């Protein structure tokens, strides 16, 4: 019996719009290549990504989604500035995603870039270079495959 195609929630932080667009391009390419479907949701920044995913998980648990999500892709960028806000955003967004993955068995690909400058962000975001958006989508798909091997459902 063939496995059903994964349905993915892609959450993108729009704080750096052009970088977000590049990350999304890579993620969508990887999902299409894998035959997955997806829905895109936008949030203001990286700190809002775990909250958006948690809302989707709650909606799933309450049976409010027509098509439940098998996994999640988090896309965003945090560029170091002159204050300690960088550390807070990097650490707390990663902590939130890890909590969701471990507490709710959520299959999450983390594509939130944490970089020193624009050049590093672009190198990681472009499909022609490090393609971290595509990598995040592939990570979510890999976790879905593992969950399915254990016979678990979302």
C-alpha positions in Angstrom: 0.0 0.0 0.0 1.4 3.4 -1.0 1.9 6.0 1.8 -0.2 9.1 1.6 1.6 12.2 0.5 2.7 14.3 3.4 0.8 17.6 4.0 3.1 20.3 5.5 2.5 23.6 7.2 5.2 26.1 6.2 5.5 29.0 8.6 7.6 31.9 7.4 8.8 34.9 9.3 8.5 37.9 7.1 10.9 40.2 9.0 13.5 40.0 6.2 11.1 39.6 3.2 13.6 38.9 0.4 15.5 36.3 2.5 12.2 34.7 3.5 11.2 34.5 -0.2 14.5 32.7 -1.0 14.0 30.3 1.9 10.4 29.6 0.8 11.5 29.0 -2.8 13.9 26.2 -1.6 11.3 24.7 0.7 8.6 24.6 -1.9 11.0 23.1 -4.4 11.9 20.3 -2.0 8.3 19.6 -1.0 7.2 19.5 -4.7 10.0 17.2 -5.5 8.9 14.9 -2.7 5.3 15.0 -3.8 4.2 16.7 -0.6 1.4 19.3 -0.4 1.7 22.4 1.8 0.0 25.4 3.1 1.9 28.6 3.8 1.4 30.8 6.8 3.2 34.1 7.5 4.2 35.6 10.9 6.0 38.8 11.7 9.2 37.3 13.1 11.0 34.2 14.2 9.6 34.3 17.8 6.1 33.9 16.4 6.9 30.7 14.5 6.6 28.2 17.4 3.3 29.8 18.5 1.8 29.5 15.0 2.8 25.8 14.9 1.3 25.2 18.3 -2.0 26.8 17.2 -2.1 24.3 14.3 -1.3 21.4 16.6 -4.1 22.5 18.9 -6.5 22.9 15.9 -5.6 19.3 14.8 -6.2 17.9 18.3 -9.6 19.5 18.3 -10.4 18.2 14.8 -10.8 21.6 13.3 -8.6 21.2 10.3 -10.0 19.7 7.1 -6.6 18.4 6.2 -4.2 17.8 9.1 -0.5 18.6 8.9 2.0 15.7 8.9 4.9 18.1 9.5 6.0 21.6 9.8 8.7 23.8 8.2 9.9 26.9 10.1 11.5 29.5 7.9 13.0 32.8 9.0 16.2 34.8 9.5 17.8 36.5 12.5 20.7 38.8 11.8 22.9 39.9 14.7 22.4 43.5 15.6 23.9 45.8 18.3 21.8 44.5 21.2 21.3 41.1 23.0 17.9 40.8 21.3 19.7 38.5 18.8 20.5 35.9 21.4 16.9 36.0 22.8 15.3 35.5 19.4 17.7 32.8 18.3 17.6 30.8 21.5 13.9 31.1 22.2 12.7 30.3 18.7 14.9 27.2 18.6 13.8 26.2 22.2 10.2 26.6 21.2 10.6 24.4 18.1 12.4 21.8 20.1 9.7 21.8 22.8 7.0 21.2 20.1 9.1 18.4 18.5 9.6 16.6 21.8 6.4 17.3 23.7 4.0 16.8 20.8 6.0 14.5 18.5 5.8 17.2 15.9 7.9 16.6 12.8 9.6 20.0 12.3 12.3 21.2 9.9 14.1 24.2 11.4 15.0 26.7 8.7 15.5 29.7 10.9 18.8 31.2 9.9 20.9 32.7 12.7 23.7 34.7 11.1 26.0 37.6 11.6 25.3 39.6 8.5 23.3 39.8 5.2 26.0 38.0 3.2 25.8 34.9 5.5 22.0 35.0 5.3 22.0 35.1 1.5 24.6 32.3 1.2 22.3 30.1 3.4 19.0 31.1 1.8 19.7 30.8 -1.9 18.8 27.5 -3.6 22.0 27.8 -5.6 24.1 27.9 -2.5 23.3 26.2 0.9 19.5 26.1 0.3 18.6 25.9 4.0 14.9 26.3 3.1 15.1 23.1 1.1 17.0 21.5 3.9 14.4 22.3 6.4 11.7 20.8 4.2 13.8 17.7 3.8 14.3 17.4 7.5 10.5 17.6 8.2 9.9 14.9 5.6 12.6 12.7 7.1 11.0 13.0 10.5 7.6 12.1 9.0 9.1 9.0 7.5 10.5 8.0 10.9 7.2 8.6 12.6 5.5 6.5 10.0 8.0 3.7 10.5 6.9 3.6 14.2 3.3 3.4 13.0 2.4 6.7 14.7 -0.1 9.2 13.3 -0.3 12.9 13.9 
